[in-house]
Amino acid sequence: MFTNALVVFSVLASVLGTPYITSPTGSTTFVGGQQATVSWQEDNSPPTLADFGVAKISIYVGNAKQQTPLQLINGNVDVSKVTSVQFVPDPTIGPNGSDYFVRIESLNAKDPKEPQFPALTFSAKFTMSGMSGTFNASVIAQIEGQSTAPLSGPTAAVASSSGSASANPTGSKTTSGGASTGSATRSGTSATASQSHNAAITNVNTGLFGLLMSAIVGAAML
């Protein structure tokens, strides 16, 4: 029992491992037209930054099942060689609000659970101010859908398209299994926003500690 519990921990740790986004966080505000920074760090569990490798970084809105890319921040950056990128948020991509998040998509590494899809990691939702754009009805519906498909839950994430989306994006992609043109669609995969990462690890450790203690007590009674 003790050995099996350790094996379970090893498997769960590998599922939770992604590059850990340190900026933006839930308390971050990016201002349209002013320089901003996206940064990340190694979280010491697979896939490592070296495994994640070259990636595409973009601003998105949406939920775990439907996401719309708004601005491409960097389409070709090796996250194992640099730990941050600077850019200027386009104020026309949307309105002031706190529904934005950064998504990093590996161009080479695959999801460890479903290797037909790319590895992804998400930032916490953050605020944008100084914005002049609007969202169309389909994007608003995606944002409102977070109550039933939160980013912190099981995700079906759609890879971003090349370049920046307009202030009124109409090409949002939904997930229904399979792959979208020029992108990948995942169903039932855990892609967790960085703000929930530590909480998830804490929950795993707490549950496994209880499992290990039960095994020890059971062995002592034999």
PANU-833524 format. One record per residue (C-alpha): residue in one letter; x, y, z. Coordinates in Angstrom, 2 decimals. Layout:
<site residuo="a" c1="X" c2="Y" c3="Z"/>
...
END
This chain:
<site residuo="m" c1="0.00" c2="0.00" c3="0.00"/>
<site residuo="f" c1="2.78" c2="2.44" c3="0.92"/>
<site residuo="t" c1="4.57" c2="1.81" c3="-2.38"/>
<site residuo="n" c1="1.37" c2="2.18" c3="-4.40"/>
<site residuo="a" c1="0.65" c2="5.53" c3="-2.76"/>
<site residuo="l" c1="4.04" c2="6.84" c3="-3.84"/>
<site residuo="v" c1="3.36" c2="5.73" c3="-7.40"/>
<site residuo="v" c1="0.03" c2="7.60" c3="-7.37"/>
<site residuo="f" c1="1.79" c2="10.77" c3="-6.21"/>
<site residuo="s" c1="4.33" c2="10.49" c3="-9.01"/>
<site residuo="v" c1="1.60" c2="10.24" c3="-11.64"/>
<site residuo="l" c1="-0.41" c2="13.15" c3="-10.26"/>
<site residuo="a" c1="2.66" c2="15.35" c3="-10.01"/>
<site residuo="s" c1="3.42" c2="14.81" c3="-13.69"/>
<site residuo="v" c1="-0.11" c2="15.88" c3="-14.64"/>
<site residuo="l" c1="0.21" c2="19.13" c3="-12.67"/>
<site residuo="g" c1="3.60" c2="20.11" c3="-14.02"/>
<site residuo="t" c1="3.78" c2="23.04" c3="-16.48"/>
<site residuo="p" c1="5.79" c2="26.25" c3="-16.85"/>
<site residuo="y" c1="4.49" c2="28.40" c3="-13.99"/>
<site residuo="i" c1="3.34" c2="31.86" c3="-15.13"/>
<site residuo="t" c1="4.37" c2="34.49" c3="-12.56"/>
<site residuo="s" c1="3.02" c2="37.50" c3="-14.50"/>
<site residuo="p" c1="0.25" c2="38.32" c3="-15.06"/>
<site residuo="t" c1="-1.45" c2="37.22" c3="-11.83"/>
<site residuo="g" c1="-4.94" c2="37.81" c3="-10.56"/>
<site residuo="s" c1="-3.90" c2="41.21" c3="-9.19"/>
<site residuo="t" c1="-2.17" c2="42.38" c3="-12.40"/>
<site residuo="t" c1="-3.49" c2="45.22" c3="-14.56"/>
<site residuo="f" c1="-2.11" c2="45.68" c3="-18.07"/>
<site residuo="v" c1="-2.80" c2="49.06" c3="-19.69"/>
<site residuo="g" c1="-3.57" c2="49.25" c3="-23.38"/>
<site residuo="g" c1="-0.77" c2="50.98" c3="-25.28"/>
<site residuo="q" c1="1.73" c2="50.67" c3="-22.42"/>
<site residuo="q" c1="4.54" c2="48.15" c3="-22.12"/>
<site residuo="a" c1="3.71" c2="44.98" c3="-20.18"/>
<site residuo="t" c1="5.61" c2="41.83" c3="-19.22"/>
<site residuo="v" c1="4.70" c2="38.15" c3="-19.28"/>
<site residuo="s" c1="7.05" c2="36.02" c3="-17.15"/>
<site residuo="w" c1="7.31" c2="32.41" c3="-16.05"/>
<site residuo="q" c1="9.53" c2="30.06" c3="-14.08"/>
<site residuo="e" c1="10.39" c2="26.38" c3="-13.74"/>
<site residuo="d" c1="8.08" c2="24.51" c3="-11.40"/>
<site residuo="n" c1="10.37" c2="21.45" c3="-11.18"/>
<site residuo="s" c1="7.87" c2="18.94" c3="-12.48"/>
<site residuo="p" c1="7.34" c2="17.63" c3="-16.01"/>
<site residuo="p" c1="7.02" c2="18.95" c3="-18.60"/>
<site residuo="t" c1="10.06" c2="21.03" c3="-17.68"/>
<site residuo="l" c1="10.84" c2="24.30" c3="-19.41"/>
<site residuo="a" c1="13.39" c2="22.43" c3="-21.53"/>
<site residuo="d" c1="10.68" c2="19.94" c3="-22.54"/>
<site residuo="f" c1="8.18" c2="22.72" c3="-23.24"/>
<site residuo="g" c1="10.74" c2="24.44" c3="-25.48"/>
<site residuo="v" c1="9.66" c2="26.84" c3="-28.22"/>
<site residuo="a" c1="6.21" c2="28.24" c3="-27.61"/>
<site residuo="k" c1="3.57" c2="30.71" c3="-28.73"/>
<site residuo="i" c1="2.28" c2="33.26" c3="-26.19"/>
<site residuo="s" c1="-1.06" c2="35.02" c3="-26.66"/>
<site residuo="i" c1="-3.81" c2="36.92" c3="-24.84"/>
<site residuo="y" c1="-7.14" c2="35.11" c3="-24.77"/>
<site residuo="v" c1="-10.65" c2="35.31" c3="-23.37"/>
<site residuo="g" c1="-13.18" c2="32.52" c3="-23.02"/>
<site residuo="n" c1="-13.58" c2="29.42" c3="-20.91"/>
<site residuo="a" c1="-12.18" c2="25.91" c3="-20.73"/>
<site residuo="k" c1="-14.21" c2="24.69" c3="-23.72"/>
<site residuo="q" c1="-14.26" c2="27.79" c3="-25.92"/>
<site residuo="q" c1="-11.45" c2="30.33" c3="-26.24"/>
<site residuo="t" c1="-10.78" c2="33.24" c3="-28.57"/>
<site residuo="p" c1="-7.26" c2="34.59" c3="-29.25"/>
<site residuo="l" c1="-7.10" c2="38.39" c3="-29.09"/>
<site residuo="q" c1="-3.42" c2="39.29" c3="-29.48"/>
<site residuo="l" c1="-0.32" c2="37.31" c3="-30.34"/>
<site residuo="i" c1="2.42" c2="38.36" c3="-27.91"/>
<site residuo="n" c1="5.24" c2="36.22" c3="-29.30"/>
<site residuo="g" c1="4.90" c2="33.41" c3="-31.81"/>
<site residuo="n" c1="8.30" c2="31.81" c3="-31.36"/>
<site residuo="v" c1="10.00" c2="32.02" c3="-27.97"/>
<site residuo="d" c1="12.01" c2="29.30" c3="-26.23"/>
<site residuo="v" c1="10.70" c2="29.34" c3="-22.65"/>
<site residuo="s" c1="13.74" c2="27.37" c3="-21.48"/>
<site residuo="k" c1="16.16" c2="30.10" c3="-22.60"/>
<site residuo="v" c1="14.32" c2="33.26" c3="-21.53"/>
<site residuo="t" c1="11.93" c2="33.76" c3="-18.63"/>
<site residuo="s" c1="9.97" c2="36.78" c3="-19.80"/>
<site residuo="v" c1="8.79" c2="38.71" c3="-22.84"/>
<site residuo="q" c1="7.74" c2="42.35" c3="-23.11"/>
<site residuo="f" c1="5.01" c2="43.64" c3="-25.40"/>
<site residuo="v" c1="2.50" c2="46.48" c3="-25.79"/>
<site residuo="p" c1="-1.15" c2="45.42" c3="-25.33"/>
<site residuo="d" c1="-3.31" c2="46.51" c3="-28.25"/>
<site residuo="p" c1="-6.08" c2="48.66" c3="-26.74"/>
<site residuo="t" c1="-8.49" c2="47.75" c3="-29.56"/>
<site residuo="i" c1="-8.69" c2="44.00" c3="-28.75"/>
<site residuo="g" c1="-11.42" c2="44.45" c3="-26.17"/>
<site residuo="p" c1="-12.97" c2="46.59" c3="-23.43"/>
<site residuo="n" c1="-11.75" c2="47.33" c3="-19.91"/>
<site residuo="g" c1="-12.28" c2="44.26" c3="-17.75"/>
<site residuo="s" c1="-10.87" c2="41.31" c3="-15.86"/>
<site residuo="d" c1="-11.70" c2="38.46" c3="-18.25"/>
<site residuo="y" c1="-8.30" c2="38.26" c3="-19.99"/>
<site residuo="f" c1="-5.70" c2="35.52" c3="-19.57"/>
<site residuo="v" c1="-2.38" c2="34.56" c3="-21.16"/>
<site residuo="r" c1="-1.99" c2="31.17" c3="-22.77"/>
<site residuo="i" c1="1.38" c2="29.60" c3="-23.59"/>
<site residuo="e" c1="1.27" c2="26.83" c3="-26.18"/>
<site residuo="s" c1="4.29" c2="24.64" c3="-26.86"/>
<site residuo="l" c1="5.12" c2="24.26" c3="-30.55"/>
<site residuo="n" c1="6.88" c2="20.93" c3="-29.95"/>
<site residuo="a" c1="5.92" c2="19.36" c3="-26.62"/>
<site residuo="k" c1="2.72" c2="17.34" c3="-26.38"/>
<site residuo="d" c1="0.21" c2="16.98" c3="-23.61"/>
<site residuo="p" c1="1.46" c2="14.09" c3="-21.39"/>
<site residuo="k" c1="-2.04" c2="12.62" c3="-21.11"/>
<site residuo="e" c1="-3.12" c2="13.14" c3="-24.74"/>
<site residuo="p" c1="0.03" c2="13.37" c3="-26.88"/>
<site residuo="q" c1="-1.93" c2="14.15" c3="-30.04"/>
<site residuo="f" c1="-2.42" c2="17.67" c3="-28.61"/>
<site residuo="p" c1="0.10" c2="20.41" c3="-27.69"/>
<site residuo="a" c1="1.14" c2="21.15" c3="-24.12"/>
<site residuo="l" c1="-0.54" c2="24.30" c3="-22.78"/>
<site residuo="t" c1="-0.33" c2="26.46" c3="-19.68"/>
<site residuo="f" c1="-2.50" c2="29.37" c3="-18.56"/>
<site residuo="s" c1="-2.08" c2="32.48" c3="-16.45"/>
<site residuo="a" c1="-4.59" c2="33.67" c3="-13.90"/>
<site residuo="k" c1="-7.29" c2="35.96" c3="-15.26"/>
<site residuo="f" c1="-6.08" c2="39.55" c3="-15.11"/>
<site residuo="t" c1="-7.39" c2="43.07" c3="-15.72"/>
<site residuo="m" c1="-6.95" c2="45.27" c3="-18.78"/>
<site residuo="s" c1="-7.53" c2="49.04" c3="-18.57"/>
<site residuo="g" c1="-7.17" c2="51.87" c3="-21.07"/>
<site residuo="m" c1="-8.95" c2="49.69" c3="-23.62"/>
<site residuo="s" c1="-11.13" c2="50.92" c3="-26.49"/>
<site residuo="g" c1="-12.40" c2="47.71" c3="-28.11"/>
<site residuo="t" c1="-15.56" c2="45.66" c3="-27.72"/>
<site residuo="f" c1="-16.47" c2="41.96" c3="-27.72"/>
<site residuo="n" c1="-19.06" c2="40.52" c3="-30.06"/>
<site residuo="a" c1="-21.93" c2="38.35" c3="-28.85"/>
<site residuo="s" c1="-20.15" c2="35.03" c3="-29.37"/>
<site residuo="v" c1="-17.14" c2="36.11" c3="-27.31"/>
<site residuo="i" c1="-19.39" c2="37.47" c3="-24.55"/>
<site residuo="a" c1="-21.16" c2="34.11" c3="-24.50"/>
<site residuo="q" c1="-17.82" c2="32.35" c3="-24.09"/>
<site residuo="i" c1="-16.90" c2="34.58" c3="-21.16"/>
<site residuo="e" c1="-20.28" c2="34.03" c3="-19.53"/>
<site residuo="g" c1="-19.81" c2="30.29" c3="-20.05"/>
<site residuo="q" c1="-17.05" c2="30.26" c3="-17.44"/>
<site residuo="s" c1="-19.66" c2="29.44" c3="-14.81"/>
<site residuo="t" c1="-20.09" c2="26.03" c3="-16.42"/>
<site residuo="a" c1="-16.64" c2="25.60" c3="-17.97"/>
<site residuo="p" c1="-14.07" c2="27.38" c3="-15.80"/>
<site residuo="l" c1="-10.46" c2="27.51" c3="-16.91"/>
<site residuo="s" c1="-9.38" c2="25.93" c3="-13.63"/>
<site residuo="g" c1="-11.40" c2="22.80" c3="-14.33"/>
<site residuo="p" c1="-11.08" c2="20.06" c3="-16.96"/>
<site residuo="t" c1="-10.39" c2="21.87" c3="-20.20"/>
<site residuo="a" c1="-10.97" c2="21.49" c3="-23.88"/>
<site residuo="a" c1="-8.68" c2="24.24" c3="-25.09"/>
<site residuo="v" c1="-8.35" c2="25.44" c3="-28.66"/>
<site residuo="a" c1="-4.90" c2="26.46" c3="-29.90"/>
<site residuo="s" c1="-4.54" c2="30.05" c3="-31.04"/>
<site residuo="s" c1="-4.52" c2="31.19" c3="-34.63"/>
<site residuo="s" c1="-1.56" c2="33.08" c3="-36.08"/>
<site residuo="g" c1="-1.46" c2="36.84" c3="-35.61"/>
<site residuo="s" c1="-3.85" c2="39.06" c3="-33.69"/>
<site residuo="a" c1="-7.60" c2="38.88" c3="-33.63"/>
<site residuo="s" c1="-9.71" c2="41.98" c3="-34.23"/>
<site residuo="a" c1="-11.51" c2="43.93" c3="-31.53"/>
<site residuo="n" c1="-14.68" c2="42.08" c3="-32.54"/>
<site residuo="p" c1="-13.36" c2="38.55" c3="-33.17"/>
<site residuo="t" c1="-15.71" c2="36.37" c3="-35.17"/>
<site residuo="g" c1="-13.50" c2="33.33" c3="-35.66"/>
<site residuo="s" c1="-13.82" c2="31.86" c3="-32.17"/>
<site residuo="k" c1="-13.49" c2="28.11" c3="-32.16"/>
<site residuo="t" c1="-15.50" c2="25.67" c3="-30.10"/>
<site residuo="t" c1="-14.57" c2="22.18" c3="-29.02"/>
<site residuo="s" c1="-16.47" c2="19.12" c3="-30.10"/>
<site residuo="g" c1="-13.67" c2="16.58" c3="-30.30"/>
<site residuo="g" c1="-11.04" c2="16.22" c3="-32.98"/>
<site residuo="a" c1="-8.83" c2="19.01" c3="-34.28"/>
<site residuo="s" c1="-9.62" c2="22.43" c3="-35.68"/>
<site residuo="t" c1="-7.88" c2="23.64" c3="-38.82"/>
<site residuo="g" c1="-4.43" c2="24.91" c3="-37.90"/>
<site residuo="s" c1="-4.94" c2="24.14" c3="-34.23"/>
<site residuo="a" c1="-5.62" c2="21.38" c3="-31.76"/>
<site residuo="t" c1="-8.65" c2="20.65" c3="-29.62"/>
<site residuo="r" c1="-8.48" c2="18.82" c3="-26.33"/>
<site residuo="s" c1="-11.30" c2="17.17" c3="-24.42"/>
<site residuo="g" c1="-11.14" c2="16.14" c3="-20.77"/>
<site residuo="t" c1="-7.54" c2="17.30" c3="-20.27"/>
<site residuo="s" c1="-6.37" c2="19.17" c3="-17.16"/>
<site residuo="a" c1="-4.91" c2="22.56" c3="-18.21"/>
<site residuo="t" c1="-4.98" c2="24.66" c3="-15.05"/>
<site residuo="a" c1="-4.59" c2="28.39" c3="-14.64"/>
<site residuo="s" c1="-1.47" c2="29.28" c3="-12.72"/>
<site residuo="q" c1="-3.36" c2="30.80" c3="-9.81"/>
<site residuo="s" c1="-4.84" c2="27.37" c3="-8.99"/>
<site residuo="h" c1="-1.57" c2="25.47" c3="-9.46"/>
<site residuo="n" c1="-0.30" c2="25.65" c3="-5.88"/>
<site residuo="a" c1="-3.76" c2="24.94" c3="-4.47"/>
<site residuo="a" c1="-4.00" c2="21.82" c3="-6.61"/>
<site residuo="i" c1="-0.61" c2="20.56" c3="-5.44"/>
<site residuo="t" c1="-1.63" c2="21.23" c3="-1.84"/>
<site residuo="n" c1="-4.81" c2="19.20" c3="-2.30"/>
<site residuo="v" c1="-2.86" c2="16.34" c3="-3.85"/>
<site residuo="n" c1="-0.30" c2="16.31" c3="-1.04"/>
<site residuo="t" c1="-3.04" c2="16.46" c3="1.62"/>
<site residuo="g" c1="-4.98" c2="13.60" c3="0.10"/>
<site residuo="l" c1="-1.91" c2="11.43" c3="-0.34"/>
<site residuo="f" c1="-0.76" c2="12.13" c3="3.22"/>
<site residuo="g" c1="-4.08" c2="10.78" c3="4.47"/>
<site residuo="l" c1="-3.71" c2="7.75" c3="2.22"/>
<site residuo="l" c1="-0.21" c2="7.05" c3="3.48"/>
<site residuo="m" c1="-1.27" c2="7.41" c3="7.12"/>
<site residuo="s" c1="-4.17" c2="5.00" c3="6.58"/>
<site residuo="a" c1="-1.75" c2="2.49" c3="5.05"/>
<site residuo="i" c1="0.66" c2="2.81" c3="7.98"/>
<site residuo="v" c1="-2.12" c2="2.37" c3="10.55"/>
<site residuo="g" c1="-3.51" c2="-0.61" c3="8.66"/>
<site residuo="a" c1="-0.09" c2="-2.25" c3="8.54"/>
<site residuo="a" c1="0.42" c2="-1.73" c3="12.26"/>
<site residuo="m" c1="-2.86" c2="-3.51" c3="13.02"/>
<site residuo="l" c1="-1.88" c2="-6.63" c3="11.06"/>
END
